[in-house]
Amino acid sequence: MEEKRIVNELPEGLVTTAQLCEMFKITRQAVYKWRKNGLPTVVWNKNGTVRYDINEVLNWLNDHGQISA
């Protein structure tokens, strides 16, 4: 299940889906699969724009055996 955090001000360290794809050289479908499997997301503003806290992403990937620390 997807873990969400809602914020109204865009803090430092948040990236878009496209930026996440670029950073990890993965497809949008891979990101959506990660989200389905629990990747933490940050929902920014009332429009529901999704961003990712890069530190939370790295921790999640490490915890799920996707990367080594």
N, C-alpha and C positions, 0 to 999 in steps of 0.2 A: 504494500500500500504506500502511496506517495505521501511523503512528509512535507508539509507546507508551513511557511512562516509568512505573515502578511506585514508589510511595512508601508508607510506613507512617504518617507523620504528615502531617496536612493543612496545607501551607504557605499563607501569605498569597497572594492573587492568583489563587486557583483558583475557577472558576465551574462551575456545573452546566449541563447541556444546556438546561434551561429558562431559566436566566439568560442564556446565550449567545443563545438565540432572542429574548429580550426586548431585549437590547442592540442586536442587529443587525436586529430586526424581520423575522426569518426563521422558517420552519417547522422542525420537528424533522427533516423529510425533507431539508431543505437542509443541516442540520448533518451528517446521516448521509452525504449525498453528499460533503460536504467531507472527512469522515473517510475515506471510500473513496478519495478523491483525495489523501490524505496529511496531512490536518490533524493536528498533534501532539495527543496526548491524554495525560493522567496517570491511571493506574489507581491508585486509592487504596484501600488495605486489602485483606485477603484475599478479600473478597466481590466484588472486581473493579469497584467503583464508579468510574465514569468522571468525571473532571473535566477542565477545560481551563485551562491557564495563559494568562491573558489576554494577556500580552506575547508568548508564543509564537504565539497565535492572530493577533494583529495583524501580527507579522512574517510569518507564513505567508500571510495575506491580501495583504499588500503584495507579497511575492515572487511571488504567483500572479496579480497584476493585479486583485484584487478591490477593493482600496482604494488610495488615494494617501496617501503619508506627509505 
